[in-house]
Amino acid sequence: MRKRKLNAQNEALAVWRALEPQIVEAVRRETADCVRQKKLTVVTAPNGTTMGVMQPNDSTIFEIPYVSTLANVPVGTMVLVQYFYGMSNMIAVSLGDGTQPEGV
């Protein structure tokens, strides 16, 4: 009985391995022009045109534009960024919880 169960598991895994690349490609293709969002941490203060943001557990700093309401956010603040196609198109649009800073 155990051998038959292992064979079924192996067959299911083989089917998944055969289908996975096609599924991943279909998802990538169908969602390429969707707006994507991420929460990133501000690591360099806004300077009038851009701010530096970084993903958790990554040392890459992205200098990105931001909406005017984020002009005074301090370093360490979590912000929500949106982008199309790739992260080189990011813009910071709100605080990490989706709200705008107080007093704006």
Phi and psi in radians as a Rosetta constraint file:
Dihedral C 1 N 2 CA 2 C 2 CIRCULARHARMONIC -1.085 0.35
Dihedral N 2 CA 2 C 2 N 3 CIRCULARHARMONIC -0.683 0.35
Dihedral C 2 N 3 CA 3 C 3 CIRCULARHARMONIC -1.110 0.35
Dihedral N 3 CA 3 C 3 N 4 CIRCULARHARMONIC -0.700 0.35
Dihedral C 3 N 4 CA 4 C 4 CIRCULARHARMONIC -1.128 0.35
Dihedral N 4 CA 4 C 4 N 5 CIRCULARHARMONIC -0.676 0.35
Dihedral C 4 N 5 CA 5 C 5 CIRCULARHARMONIC -1.117 0.35
Dihedral N 5 CA 5 C 5 N 6 CIRCULARHARMONIC -0.753 0.35
Dihedral C 5 N 6 CA 6 C 6 CIRCULARHARMONIC -1.110 0.35
Dihedral N 6 CA 6 C 6 N 7 CIRCULARHARMONIC -0.710 0.35
Dihedral C 6 N 7 CA 7 C 7 CIRCULARHARMONIC -1.076 0.35
Dihedral N 7 CA 7 C 7 N 8 CIRCULARHARMONIC -0.727 0.35
Dihedral C 7 N 8 CA 8 C 8 CIRCULARHARMONIC -1.121 0.35
Dihedral N 8 CA 8 C 8 N 9 CIRCULARHARMONIC -0.717 0.35
Dihedral C 8 N 9 CA 9 C 9 CIRCULARHARMONIC -1.119 0.35
Dihedral N 9 CA 9 C 9 N 10 CIRCULARHARMONIC -0.756 0.35
Dihedral C 9 N 10 CA 10 C 10 CIRCULARHARMONIC -1.112 0.35
Dihedral N 10 CA 10 C 10 N 11 CIRCULARHARMONIC -0.705 0.35
Dihedral C 10 N 11 CA 11 C 11 CIRCULARHARMONIC -1.132 0.35
Dihedral N 11 CA 11 C 11 N 12 CIRCULARHARMONIC -0.768 0.35
Dihedral C 11 N 12 CA 12 C 12 CIRCULARHARMONIC -1.082 0.35
Dihedral N 12 CA 12 C 12 N 13 CIRCULARHARMONIC -0.734 0.35
Dihedral C 12 N 13 CA 13 C 13 CIRCULARHARMONIC -1.125 0.35
Dihedral N 13 CA 13 C 13 N 14 CIRCULARHARMONIC -0.694 0.35
Dihedral C 13 N 14 CA 14 C 14 CIRCULARHARMONIC -1.125 0.35
Dihedral N 14 CA 14 C 14 N 15 CIRCULARHARMONIC -0.711 0.35
Dihedral C 14 N 15 CA 15 C 15 CIRCULARHARMONIC -1.102 0.35
Dihedral N 15 CA 15 C 15 N 16 CIRCULARHARMONIC -0.796 0.35
Dihedral C 15 N 16 CA 16 C 16 CIRCULARHARMONIC -1.044 0.35
Dihedral N 16 CA 16 C 16 N 17 CIRCULARHARMONIC -0.798 0.35
Dihedral C 16 N 17 CA 17 C 17 CIRCULARHARMONIC -1.082 0.35
Dihedral N 17 CA 17 C 17 N 18 CIRCULARHARMONIC -0.593 0.35
Dihedral C 17 N 18 CA 18 C 18 CIRCULARHARMONIC -1.270 0.35
Dihedral N 18 CA 18 C 18 N 19 CIRCULARHARMONIC -0.623 0.35
Dihedral C 18 N 19 CA 19 C 19 CIRCULARHARMONIC -1.528 0.35
Dihedral N 19 CA 19 C 19 N 20 CIRCULARHARMONIC -0.489 0.35
Dihedral C 19 N 20 CA 20 C 20 CIRCULARHARMONIC -0.924 0.35
Dihedral N 20 CA 20 C 20 N 21 CIRCULARHARMONIC -0.858 0.35
Dihedral C 20 N 21 CA 21 C 21 CIRCULARHARMONIC -1.039 0.35
Dihedral N 21 CA 21 C 21 N 22 CIRCULARHARMONIC -0.654 0.35
Dihedral C 21 N 22 CA 22 C 22 CIRCULARHARMONIC -1.200 0.35
Dihedral N 22 CA 22 C 22 N 23 CIRCULARHARMONIC -0.677 0.35
Dihedral C 22 N 23 CA 23 C 23 CIRCULARHARMONIC -1.172 0.35
Dihedral N 23 CA 23 C 23 N 24 CIRCULARHARMONIC -0.816 0.35
Dihedral C 23 N 24 CA 24 C 24 CIRCULARHARMONIC -1.037 0.35
Dihedral N 24 CA 24 C 24 N 25 CIRCULARHARMONIC -0.774 0.35
Dihedral C 24 N 25 CA 25 C 25 CIRCULARHARMONIC -1.131 0.35
Dihedral N 25 CA 25 C 25 N 26 CIRCULARHARMONIC -0.713 0.35
Dihedral C 25 N 26 CA 26 C 26 CIRCULARHARMONIC -1.120 0.35
Dihedral N 26 CA 26 C 26 N 27 CIRCULARHARMONIC -0.736 0.35
Dihedral C 26 N 27 CA 27 C 27 CIRCULARHARMONIC -1.119 0.35
Dihedral N 27 CA 27 C 27 N 28 CIRCULARHARMONIC -0.793 0.35
Dihedral C 27 N 28 CA 28 C 28 CIRCULARHARMONIC -1.039 0.35
Dihedral N 28 CA 28 C 28 N 29 CIRCULARHARMONIC -0.815 0.35
Dihedral C 28 N 29 CA 29 C 29 CIRCULARHARMONIC -1.124 0.35
Dihedral N 29 CA 29 C 29 N 30 CIRCULARHARMONIC -0.789 0.35
Dihedral C 29 N 30 CA 30 C 30 CIRCULARHARMONIC -1.315 0.35
Dihedral N 30 CA 30 C 30 N 31 CIRCULARHARMONIC -0.343 0.35
Dihedral C 30 N 31 CA 31 C 31 CIRCULARHARMONIC -1.941 0.35
Dihedral N 31 CA 31 C 31 N 32 CIRCULARHARMONIC 0.139 0.35
Dihedral C 31 N 32 CA 32 C 32 CIRCULARHARMONIC -1.016 0.35
Dihedral N 32 CA 32 C 32 N 33 CIRCULARHARMONIC -0.659 0.35
Dihedral C 32 N 33 CA 33 C 33 CIRCULARHARMONIC -1.715 0.35
Dihedral N 33 CA 33 C 33 N 34 CIRCULARHARMONIC 0.284 0.35
Dihedral C 33 N 34 CA 34 C 34 CIRCULARHARMONIC -1.444 0.35
Dihedral N 34 CA 34 C 34 N 35 CIRCULARHARMONIC 2.651 0.35
Dihedral C 34 N 35 CA 35 C 35 CIRCULARHARMONIC -1.333 0.35
Dihedral N 35 CA 35 C 35 N 36 CIRCULARHARMONIC 2.275 0.35
Dihedral C 35 N 36 CA 36 C 36 CIRCULARHARMONIC -1.927 0.35
Dihedral N 36 CA 36 C 36 N 37 CIRCULARHARMONIC 2.681 0.35
Dihedral C 36 N 37 CA 37 C 37 CIRCULARHARMONIC -2.295 0.35
Dihedral N 37 CA 37 C 37 N 38 CIRCULARHARMONIC 2.582 0.35
Dihedral C 37 N 38 CA 38 C 38 CIRCULARHARMONIC -2.535 0.35
Dihedral N 38 CA 38 C 38 N 39 CIRCULARHARMONIC 2.674 0.35
Dihedral C 38 N 39 CA 39 C 39 CIRCULARHARMONIC -1.748 0.35
Dihedral N 39 CA 39 C 39 N 40 CIRCULARHARMONIC 2.130 0.35
Dihedral C 39 N 40 CA 40 C 40 CIRCULARHARMONIC -2.200 0.35
Dihedral N 40 CA 40 C 40 N 41 CIRCULARHARMONIC 2.812 0.35
Dihedral C 40 N 41 CA 41 C 41 CIRCULARHARMONIC -1.745 0.35
Dihedral N 41 CA 41 C 41 N 42 CIRCULARHARMONIC 2.353 0.35
Dihedral C 41 N 42 CA 42 C 42 CIRCULARHARMONIC -1.267 0.35
Dihedral N 42 CA 42 C 42 N 43 CIRCULARHARMONIC 2.185 0.35
Dihedral C 42 N 43 CA 43 C 43 CIRCULARHARMONIC -2.035 0.35
Dihedral N 43 CA 43 C 43 N 44 CIRCULARHARMONIC -0.323 0.35
Dihedral C 43 N 44 CA 44 C 44 CIRCULARHARMONIC -2.309 0.35
Dihedral N 44 CA 44 C 44 N 45 CIRCULARHARMONIC 2.345 0.35
Dihedral C 44 N 45 CA 45 C 45 CIRCULARHARMONIC -1.067 0.35
Dihedral N 45 CA 45 C 45 N 46 CIRCULARHARMONIC 2.634 0.35
Dihedral C 45 N 46 CA 46 C 46 CIRCULARHARMONIC -0.997 0.35
Dihedral N 46 CA 46 C 46 N 47 CIRCULARHARMONIC 2.422 0.35
Dihedral C 46 N 47 CA 47 C 47 CIRCULARHARMONIC -2.063 0.35
Dihedral N 47 CA 47 C 47 N 48 CIRCULARHARMONIC 0.256 0.35
Dihedral C 47 N 48 CA 48 C 48 CIRCULARHARMONIC 1.880 0.35
Dihedral N 48 CA 48 C 48 N 49 CIRCULARHARMONIC -0.467 0.35
Dihedral C 48 N 49 CA 49 C 49 CIRCULARHARMONIC -2.312 0.35
Dihedral N 49 CA 49 C 49 N 50 CIRCULARHARMONIC -0.659 0.35
Dihedral C 49 N 50 CA 50 C 50 CIRCULARHARMONIC -2.375 0.35
Dihedral N 50 CA 50 C 50 N 51 CIRCULARHARMONIC 2.878 0.35
Dihedral C 50 N 51 CA 51 C 51 CIRCULARHARMONIC -2.383 0.35
Dihedral N 51 CA 51 C 51 N 52 CIRCULARHARMONIC 2.670 0.35
Dihedral C 51 N 52 CA 52 C 52 CIRCULARHARMONIC -1.609 0.35
Dihedral N 52 CA 52 C 52 N 53 CIRCULARHARMONIC 2.270 0.35
Dihedral C 52 N 53 CA 53 C 53 CIRCULARHARMONIC -2.247 0.35
Dihedral N 53 CA 53 C 53 N 54 CIRCULARHARMONIC 2.719 0.35
Dihedral C 53 N 54 CA 54 C 54 CIRCULARHARMONIC -2.474 0.35
Dihedral N 54 CA 54 C 54 N 55 CIRCULARHARMONIC 2.519 0.35
Dihedral C 54 N 55 CA 55 C 55 CIRCULARHARMONIC -1.378 0.35
Dihedral N 55 CA 55 C 55 N 56 CIRCULARHARMONIC 2.670 0.35
Dihedral C 55 N 56 CA 56 C 56 CIRCULARHARMONIC -1.029 0.35
Dihedral N 56 CA 56 C 56 N 57 CIRCULARHARMONIC 2.489 0.35
Dihedral C 56 N 57 CA 57 C 57 CIRCULARHARMONIC 1.051 0.35
Dihedral N 57 CA 57 C 57 N 58 CIRCULARHARMONIC 0.539 0.35
Dihedral C 57 N 58 CA 58 C 58 CIRCULARHARMONIC -2.490 0.35
Dihedral N 58 CA 58 C 58 N 59 CIRCULARHARMONIC 2.501 0.35
Dihedral C 58 N 59 CA 59 C 59 CIRCULARHARMONIC -1.732 0.35
Dihedral N 59 CA 59 C 59 N 60 CIRCULARHARMONIC 0.018 0.35
Dihedral C 59 N 60 CA 60 C 60 CIRCULARHARMONIC -1.310 0.35
Dihedral N 60 CA 60 C 60 N 61 CIRCULARHARMONIC 2.199 0.35
Dihedral C 60 N 61 CA 61 C 61 CIRCULARHARMONIC -1.783 0.35
Dihedral N 61 CA 61 C 61 N 62 CIRCULARHARMONIC 2.208 0.35
Dihedral C 61 N 62 CA 62 C 62 CIRCULARHARMONIC -1.780 0.35
Dihedral N 62 CA 62 C 62 N 63 CIRCULARHARMONIC 2.151 0.35
Dihedral C 62 N 63 CA 63 C 63 CIRCULARHARMONIC -1.581 0.35
Dihedral N 63 CA 63 C 63 N 64 CIRCULARHARMONIC 1.951 0.35
Dihedral C 63 N 64 CA 64 C 64 CIRCULARHARMONIC -2.248 0.35
Dihedral N 64 CA 64 C 64 N 65 CIRCULARHARMONIC 2.693 0.35
Dihedral C 64 N 65 CA 65 C 65 CIRCULARHARMONIC -1.251 0.35
Dihedral N 65 CA 65 C 65 N 66 CIRCULARHARMONIC 2.886 0.35
Dihedral C 65 N 66 CA 66 C 66 CIRCULARHARMONIC -2.550 0.35
Dihedral N 66 CA 66 C 66 N 67 CIRCULARHARMONIC 2.769 0.35
Dihedral C 66 N 67 CA 67 C 67 CIRCULARHARMONIC -1.277 0.35
Dihedral N 67 CA 67 C 67 N 68 CIRCULARHARMONIC 2.669 0.35
Dihedral C 67 N 68 CA 68 C 68 CIRCULARHARMONIC -1.049 0.35
Dihedral N 68 CA 68 C 68 N 69 CIRCULARHARMONIC -0.457 0.35
Dihedral C 68 N 69 CA 69 C 69 CIRCULARHARMONIC -1.181 0.35
Dihedral N 69 CA 69 C 69 N 70 CIRCULARHARMONIC -0.261 0.35
Dihedral C 69 N 70 CA 70 C 70 CIRCULARHARMONIC -1.711 0.35
Dihedral N 70 CA 70 C 70 N 71 CIRCULARHARMONIC 0.200 0.35
Dihedral C 70 N 71 CA 71 C 71 CIRCULARHARMONIC -1.065 0.35
Dihedral N 71 CA 71 C 71 N 72 CIRCULARHARMONIC -0.394 0.35
Dihedral C 71 N 72 CA 72 C 72 CIRCULARHARMONIC -2.046 0.35
Dihedral N 72 CA 72 C 72 N 73 CIRCULARHARMONIC 0.305 0.35
Dihedral C 72 N 73 CA 73 C 73 CIRCULARHARMONIC -1.230 0.35
Dihedral N 73 CA 73 C 73 N 74 CIRCULARHARMONIC 2.382 0.35
Dihedral C 73 N 74 CA 74 C 74 CIRCULARHARMONIC -1.392 0.35
Dihedral N 74 CA 74 C 74 N 75 CIRCULARHARMONIC 2.776 0.35
Dihedral C 74 N 75 CA 75 C 75 CIRCULARHARMONIC -0.997 0.35
Dihedral N 75 CA 75 C 75 N 76 CIRCULARHARMONIC 2.450 0.35
Dihedral C 75 N 76 CA 76 C 76 CIRCULARHARMONIC 1.726 0.35
Dihedral N 76 CA 76 C 76 N 77 CIRCULARHARMONIC -0.212 0.35
Dihedral C 76 N 77 CA 77 C 77 CIRCULARHARMONIC -1.294 0.35
Dihedral N 77 CA 77 C 77 N 78 CIRCULARHARMONIC 2.443 0.35
Dihedral C 77 N 78 CA 78 C 78 CIRCULARHARMONIC -1.498 0.35
Dihedral N 78 CA 78 C 78 N 79 CIRCULARHARMONIC 2.253 0.35
Dihedral C 78 N 79 CA 79 C 79 CIRCULARHARMONIC -2.162 0.35
Dihedral N 79 CA 79 C 79 N 80 CIRCULARHARMONIC 2.703 0.35
Dihedral C 79 N 80 CA 80 C 80 CIRCULARHARMONIC -1.676 0.35
Dihedral N 80 CA 80 C 80 N 81 CIRCULARHARMONIC 2.197 0.35
Dihedral C 80 N 81 CA 81 C 81 CIRCULARHARMONIC -1.979 0.35
Dihedral N 81 CA 81 C 81 N 82 CIRCULARHARMONIC 2.613 0.35
Dihedral C 81 N 82 CA 82 C 82 CIRCULARHARMONIC -2.179 0.35
Dihedral N 82 CA 82 C 82 N 83 CIRCULARHARMONIC 2.618 0.35
Dihedral C 82 N 83 CA 83 C 83 CIRCULARHARMONIC -2.770 0.35
Dihedral N 83 CA 83 C 83 N 84 CIRCULARHARMONIC 2.687 0.35
Dihedral C 83 N 84 CA 84 C 84 CIRCULARHARMONIC -1.860 0.35
Dihedral N 84 CA 84 C 84 N 85 CIRCULARHARMONIC 2.578 0.35
Dihedral C 84 N 85 CA 85 C 85 CIRCULARHARMONIC 1.101 0.35
Dihedral N 85 CA 85 C 85 N 86 CIRCULARHARMONIC -0.989 0.35
Dihedral C 85 N 86 CA 86 C 86 CIRCULARHARMONIC -2.689 0.35
Dihedral N 86 CA 86 C 86 N 87 CIRCULARHARMONIC 2.866 0.35
Dihedral C 86 N 87 CA 87 C 87 CIRCULARHARMONIC -1.188 0.35
Dihedral N 87 CA 87 C 87 N 88 CIRCULARHARMONIC -0.224 0.35
Dihedral C 87 N 88 CA 88 C 88 CIRCULARHARMONIC -1.239 0.35
Dihedral N 88 CA 88 C 88 N 89 CIRCULARHARMONIC -0.150 0.35
Dihedral C 88 N 89 CA 89 C 89 CIRCULARHARMONIC -1.829 0.35
Dihedral N 89 CA 89 C 89 N 90 CIRCULARHARMONIC 0.363 0.35
Dihedral C 89 N 90 CA 90 C 90 CIRCULARHARMONIC -1.246 0.35
Dihedral N 90 CA 90 C 90 N 91 CIRCULARHARMONIC 2.625 0.35
Dihedral C 90 N 91 CA 91 C 91 CIRCULARHARMONIC -2.493 0.35
Dihedral N 91 CA 91 C 91 N 92 CIRCULARHARMONIC 2.370 0.35
Dihedral C 91 N 92 CA 92 C 92 CIRCULARHARMONIC -1.383 0.35
Dihedral N 92 CA 92 C 92 N 93 CIRCULARHARMONIC 2.216 0.35
Dihedral C 92 N 93 CA 93 C 93 CIRCULARHARMONIC -2.036 0.35
Dihedral N 93 CA 93 C 93 N 94 CIRCULARHARMONIC -0.342 0.35
Dihedral C 93 N 94 CA 94 C 94 CIRCULARHARMONIC -2.897 0.35
Dihedral N 94 CA 94 C 94 N 95 CIRCULARHARMONIC 3.081 0.35
Dihedral C 94 N 95 CA 95 C 95 CIRCULARHARMONIC -1.162 0.35
Dihedral N 95 CA 95 C 95 N 96 CIRCULARHARMONIC 2.896 0.35
Dihedral C 95 N 96 CA 96 C 96 CIRCULARHARMONIC -1.037 0.35
Dihedral N 96 CA 96 C 96 N 97 CIRCULARHARMONIC -0.431 0.35
Dihedral C 96 N 97 CA 97 C 97 CIRCULARHARMONIC -1.574 0.35
Dihedral N 97 CA 97 C 97 N 98 CIRCULARHARMONIC 0.110 0.35
Dihedral C 97 N 98 CA 98 C 98 CIRCULARHARMONIC 1.570 0.35
Dihedral N 98 CA 98 C 98 N 99 CIRCULARHARMONIC -0.038 0.35
Dihedral C 98 N 99 CA 99 C 99 CIRCULARHARMONIC -1.673 0.35
Dihedral N 99 CA 99 C 99 N 100 CIRCULARHARMONIC 2.962 0.35
Dihedral C 99 N 100 CA 100 C 100 CIRCULARHARMONIC -1.711 0.35
Dihedral N 100 CA 100 C 100 N 101 CIRCULARHARMONIC 2.690 0.35
Dihedral C 100 N 101 CA 101 C 101 CIRCULARHARMONIC -1.026 0.35
Dihedral N 101 CA 101 C 101 N 102 CIRCULARHARMONIC 2.641 0.35
Dihedral C 101 N 102 CA 102 C 102 CIRCULARHARMONIC -1.079 0.35
Dihedral N 102 CA 102 C 102 N 103 CIRCULARHARMONIC 2.569 0.35
Dihedral C 102 N 103 CA 103 C 103 CIRCULARHARMONIC 1.372 0.35
Dihedral N 103 CA 103 C 103 N 104 CIRCULARHARMONIC 0.247 0.35
